[in-house]
């Protein structure tokens, strides 16, 4: 009998929720930077305007990557089988994401080294790629999780991935990518509109409004697709929330509309998609009303609702298998040990508040509008 104060089931649920929070944290905080990068060539027409937009996120973008590192670390430590299958199976997609993300620090540092317009324009488009590509591929990845990944496990639980990069580009997965891109662009537009003035802010409001409206349509389309035109995974055997780590010890069935079955079992979950739609509508209204912080809050709530919708629909699955459904990874059979989850929780309770406090302090210090005049007074500006 365990002497730990929290049972295995509770710790597994806590870490499932924490993983979701970390991924949402990256989408909200890192999404600011990705969205601004994706909008850079469109909301800023001159070199001076582009410097303004770049410096909206310049002082804080590096710190926002903490959420990505924490999310990856949580997958590695709390759900090792998920880490092993996803990071190896989606290897090429992750390489593309990493290469795009690497373009951002290089673009920030090298853009102003030479005053030649072509040099700076090249790095401006590199920053665009560094924002556009990850925002799109992250959504494609979520779409593929809902479709199921082509992998299976042998009797020693070794994972074998049988897919390829181009199989990830299925129509539903691309819709997921567009939902992700739309919500991230909306977030970036809210940031730019709230911290700049004049034509830059007006263009950001225009692009942000269209991005939010497109996201509403695409999110609704994805919901209808999942409900009426896609099979979802359902565990058909008895679940032992305190059971051993063995993904092959269950039976799984594919049923039409399976991904929406949780909403019948737990009606409170409907709050997630509702929050997604309400947040997007709020972002549109906020952009049109020129409301800075309320717009950003609404956009962030939309991100929370959209990602929570995917996570709650999947529960308890972490990564379904389209090849051998019984090999699908779930919360109950793909976690670390009881002791490991407990020790990690203690560490998280110590360090996560520190990260939150430091992030809040940095954003408080760096708050305020960005303009060409403020950049002239700042020798450290990009």
N, C-alpha and C positions, 0 to 999 in steps of 0.2 A: 504493500500500500504506500502511495506517495506521501511524503511529508511536506510537499510544497503547498503553499497557501491557495494556489489556483489550480483547478483540475485541467487535464489535457484539452478537453473540449473548449473550455473558456479561453485558454491561451491560443488555441488555433483560431478561434473567432476574433480575438483581439488582434492577432497578427494579420489576419485577412483584412480587417478594418484598417489597420495601420498601413498596410501595403496600398490600399485604396487611397488613403489620405496622402501618402507620399507621392503617388502618381498624380493625384489632383493638385497637390502643391506644386509639382513641376509644371503641370499644364497651365496653372494660373500664373506662377511667377516666371518660369521660363517662357511661357506663352507670350508674355509681354515682349520679350526680346525677339522671339521668332516672328511674331506678328509685325513688329516694327521693321524688322529686316525684310520681310516679304512685301511690305508696303513702300519701302525706301525709294525705289525708282519711280513710283507713281505719285506719291504725295509731295515729293521734293523735286523741283525742276532745275534749280541752279546749284552750283557748288556750295554756296552759303546756306541754302535751305537744307541741303543734304547733311551738312555739318551739324545743323540744329537738330535734325531728326536723329542722327547717330548719337549725339550727346544727350538725348532724352534717356537713353538706356546705357550710355557709356560708363557711368560710374558704378552701375549696379549689376550688369549682366553676368559678370563672373560669379558673384555670390549666388545668383539664382541657379547656377548649375549644381549647387549642393543638393537640391531636391532630386535631380537625376541620379547623382551618385548614391544618395540615400535609398532611392527606389531600387536601383540595381543591387545595392548591398543587402537590402531586405529580402529580395528574391533569392540571392545566393545563400544567405544564412538561415532564413526562415523556411524556404521551400526549395531545397537543393534539387529535387527531380525537375521542378519547373525550370530552374536555372539551366540545368544540363540539357534539357530538350529544346527549350526556346532559344537559348543563346547559340547552340550548335545548329539547330535546324534553320533558324532565321539569320544565319551568319552573314550571308551576302547583303541582306537588307540592312543589318546593323552596321556593316562596313560602310555602306552608302551613307547612312545617317551620321556615322562618326566623321567621315570625310567632309560631309557638309558642315557639321558643327566645327570642325577644325578650320574651315574657311573663315569663320567669324573672328577669332582672335587675330588671325593673320591679316584679315581685312581691316580691322580696327587699327592695328599697329602700322601697317604699311601704306595705308591710303594717303596719309599726309607726308610721306617721305619725299615725294616728288610732286611738283605743282602741275605737271603736264595733265591736261584735261582727260586724255585717253587713259592715262595711268589710273587716275582717280575713278573714272567711269568703270574701268575693269574691276576695281575692288568694290565699287558700289554694287555691281551685279554679282560679285562673289558673296557679298553680304545678303543679297536677295536669295541666292541659292541656299545659303546657310540658314535662312529662315523658312523658305518655301518647302524645301525637300524634307526636312525632319517633320514639319507639321503635317505634310501629306502622308509620309510613310508610317508614322505612328498610328494614324487612323486606319491605314491599310492593314497594319498588324492587328488592330482590334477587330477589324472585319474578318480577318482570317481566323482569329480565335473563335468567333461565333460560328464560322463555317466548319471549323475543325482542322487540325493540322495533320498532315500525312506522316504519322510515326507509329511505331509499335515497340513493345518491350519483349525481350526474350525471358526465359524462366529464371535468369539471374538479374532481371530488371535493368539490363542494358538497353538503352534507347537507340533505335534505328530510324533516322529520318529519310523518307523516300521521295520527298518533293524537290522542287527547284525554285529558283528565284521568280521565274515567269509565271509559275503556278500561283504565286501570291497575288497576281494582278487579276483576280476574278471580279466580275461586275459588282457584286455586293461589297467586296473589299474596297473597290475604288470609290463606291458611294461612302463607305466609312471614312476613307481618306479625305474626301471632299467635305464631309461633316467636320472632321478634325481641322482641316485647313480653314474652313469658314469661321469656326468659333475662335481659332487662334488669330486670324486676321481681324475679327471683331475686337478681340482683346487688344491687339496692337493699335488699332484705330482709336480705341477709347483712351489709351495711354497718350498717343500723339495729340489728340484733340484736347486732352486735359492739361497738357504741359506746353503747348505752343499757341501761337496766335496767328491771325492773318490768314493768308491763302493756304498755308500748310495745314492749319487746323480745319479749314473749310473742306479741303480735299480729303482729309482724314475722315471727317464726318460723312462725306458722300460715299467713300469706299466702305467705311464701316457699316453704314446703313444697308448698302447692297449686300455686304457679306453676311450681316445678321439675318436679313430677309431670306437669302439663299440658304443659310443654315437651317432656318425654320422649315423650309420646304424639304430639304434633304434629310433632316432629322425625322420629319413625319414620314417621308418615303421609306427610310430605313425601318421605322417602326412597323409600317404596313407590310413591308417585305418580310420581316421577321415573323410577324403574326400570321400571315396568310399564305406566304409562298416559300417558306423555308422550314425544314425539319430541325428541331432542337433536341438536345440530349437530356435524357432523364435517367437517374439511377433507379433501377427496378428491384434491386436486392435490399436487404436490411442494412441500414447504415449504422456503424458503431462509431460515434464521434470521438471515443477514446481508444479506438482500435490502433493496431500496429500499422507501420508504414509499408503498405503493399497495394499498389494501384491495380494489381491483377485480381484482387480478392473481392470483386463486385461484378454485377451485371449492369449493362447500360443499354438503353433502347433509344432509337431515333423516332420521334413522333412529330407530326405536324403541329406547329405552334408551341413546341416544347419550351422555347425560350421565354414564353410569357406565362408559363404555368405558375411561376413563383408569385405573380401578382394576384392569382386567385387564392393561393395559400396564405400570403401575407399582404393583405390589401394596402397596408401603409406604404409599401414600396412604390405605389403609383405616384408618391410625392416626388420621386426623382425625375421622371420625364416631365411632370408638370413644372417642376422648378426649371428644367432646361428651357421649356417654351417660354415661361414667364420671364426668365432672365434675358432671353433674346429679345422679347418684346420690350422689356425695360431698357435694354441697350439701345434699341432703335429710338425709343422715345427720349432717352437721355441724350443721345447724339443730336437729335433734332432740337432739343431744348437747350443745348449747349451746357449741360450739367456735367461738370468734370468728374468728381468723385462718385456721385450716384451712378453714372454710366459705367465706370470701371467696376463698381460693386455688382451691378446687374450683369455685366459681361462675365465676371468671375463666378457668379451664381449659376449662370448658364453652363459654364464649363463644369462646375461641380455636378449639376443635374445630369448633363449628358454622359459624363464618365461614370457617375453612380448608376445610371440606367443600365449601362453595359455590364458593370460589375454585379448588380443585383439580378439581372437577367441570367447571368452565367451561374450564379450561386447554386450548388457548392463547387462547380467546376472551375478549375484554374486554366486548363488547356485540354480541350476535348481532342480525341483522336478520330480522324475521319477514316483511317485504315482499319483499326481494331478498336471499336468504341469502348470495350472493356478495359483498354489500356489508358483511357482518359485519366488525366491527373485532377484530383479534387482536393479540396481543403482538408478532407478527413484522411487521405492516404498519401499525401505528398509533402508533408511538413517535416521539419526537424524534430528532434526528440523533445520530450516534455521538459527536461532540464535545460536544454539549449534555448527553447522559447522563453523560459522563465528568466534566465540570465540576460538574454537580449532585451527583454522587457525592462529589466532594472536599468540596464545601460541606456536604453531609449528614454526612460523617465528622467534621467540625469541630463542627457545631452540635447534632446530635442527642445526643451525650453530654452536652452542657451542659444541654439540656432534661431529660434523664433525671436528671442530678445535682441540678438545682434542684428537680425534682418530688419526688425522694426526700427532699431536705432539708426541703421544706415539709411533707410528710406526717409526717416524723419530729417536727418541731416541733409540729404540730397534733394529734398522736396523743393518745389517752386518751379516757375516757368523757365523755359530755355529759349533764348533769343540770340540773334547775332551780336547784340550788345553785351550780353552776359558772357558769350564765348570770348570776346575781345579782352575781357577782364580776367579770364581764367587761363593761365599759361599751361595748365595740365589738360585742357580740352583736346579731344581728338580732332 
